[in-house]
Structure formats: structure tokens, C-alpha cells
Amino acid sequence: MLAGTVRNTLVAILCLSLSGVLLPTSAVARMIGTTEYLEDQQRQAHIERINGALTRDIVRAQLTALGVDPEYAKQRVAHLTDDELLMLDQRLQELPAGGGALELVLVVFLVLLILDLTGITNVFPTIGPGNVR
């Protein structure tokens, strides 16, 4: 009795799983333009450079001191607009190769300010989407 129930259940599961294989699938492909490709490559380059700066020990320590998880900040960088990424990357490019402490704190401040203005964090309670007049 139990063996028959198990066998019937297995047959039913097998039939259901095989029915999904027979469903037609569709794929959508399109050509992308050179400009679209280059814009995507530039965006990825900006994200990589900014994330590289966020992996520095001093930046991670500053983010942690301000109550922001450095990994969360990296995730948020991926969601910045192209203009915000460009602005942040340009600021990083302007910093000296050694990266002085003041400039590094300014970059961290800019990241936190952008995150706060978009409503992601609440590091600065007097500013944010609900407080803009």
C-alpha cells in the first residue's frame, strides 16, 4: 500500500517536471549600438574605481565610524545615477596618488551625502528627501 502511494507520487512528480521541458521558450536578442556599449563600459569603469577607493582601510574605518556598513555602501554605488558616478569618480581622480586624509574624508562625506539625499541612510538627520525645501 505504501509502496504504491510512493510510486504514484513519484510518477506524478516526474510527469509534472517533464511537462515543463516541453513548454516553448523564447529568447529576445537585439543589436546594441556602439554608444550604448561604450556608456555601459564607462559606467562599469566608474563603479570599479569608486569601489576600489571604498576598499581602502581608512575609508572602511571612516564609514564604520559613521555607522555605514562598507559592503552596503558598495552595493549603493551600483545604484547611483550616471551623473553621480561621474561626479564621484572625478573627485577621486582629483585626489593625489597617496590620497591625503582630508581628501579621503571628503570623498566619504560625498558618498554619505549622496546616500542620505537619496534616502538610503540617515547619517545627517537634517537633510534628506523629506527635509528638502
N, C-alpha and C positions, 0 to 999 in steps of 0.2 A: 504494500500500500504506500509506504513512504518512498520507496524507490521509484514507483510510478509517478508520484507527485513531483519528485525532484527531476525526473526525466522530462515530464511535461513542461515544467518551469524552464528547464534549460532549452528545450525546443522552442518555446515561446520567445525567450530572450534572444536566441540565435536568429529566429525569423525577424524580429524587430531590428536587430542590428544589421542584418543583411538588406533589409528594405531601405535603409539609409544609404547604402552603397549604390543602389540603383537610381537614386534621385539625380536628375541632371544638375550639374554645377555650371556656373557661368563665371567667366573671368572678364574683367574690363581692362583694356590696355589703351593707352593713348600716347601720343608723342608729346614730349615736353620741349619747350623752346630752350635755346641756349641761355637766354637771360634768366629764365626760371631756375635752371640748373645752377647757374653761377650765383644767383641770390641765395639759394639753399646752401651752397658750399661756403659762401661768405658768412652766413648765419652760423653754420656749424663751427667755422673757424673762430668767430667771436665767442661762442659758448665755450669752446675748448680753452681759449686764452683766459677767459674770466674764471672758469673752473680751476685752471692752473693756479691762478692767484689765490683762490679760495682754499687751496690745499696747503698753502704755506702755514707753518706753525703759528706765526704771530697773528695771522688773520683768523685762524681757527680759535686761538685763545681769546681774541677780541670778540668774536662772535659769541663764544660761550659765555664770556663775561657779561655780554649784553642780553643773554638769555635766548639766543637763537642757536638752534642746532645746525652745525655746519653742513650736514648732509641735506637738511631741509632747505637751506639756502641754495645749495647746488641744484636741487630739484626746481626751485622757484626761478633760477636763472634760465632754465629751459623754457619757461613760460613768459619771459619778458618779450615785449614787442621788439621789432627790428630796430626801431629808433632808440629804445632804451639800451639794447645790447650795444649798438654803435657808440652811444654816449659813454657807456661804462667802459667799453673796450678802448676808446680814445683816451679816457682818463688813465687807464692802465698803461697805455703806450707812452704817455707823457711822463710817467714816473721814471726816475733814474734806474739804471740796471740793478743797483743794490737795493733800491726801494727803501727810502728813509721811513722811519716810524710815523712821522706826521702824515706823509702821503698815503701810507698804508691805512692809517686810521681814517683818513678822508675817504678812501675807496670803500672801506667797511661802512662808514657813515652813509655814503651814497647808496650802497646796496640796501641798507636798513631803511633809508628814507623811501626808496622806491617800493620796497616791500610794505612799508607802513602806509604809503599813499594808496597802494592798490588794495589795502585792507587785509593783507595776508598776516601781518604781525601787528602787535600793538606796543612797540617799543617806545614810541613817542605818543602819549595819550592825547596831546593837544592837537595833533594833526591826523589826518586820515580822511577817508571818503565821506564820513558823516559829519566832519567838522569843517570842511571847506566852505567858505562863504563867498 
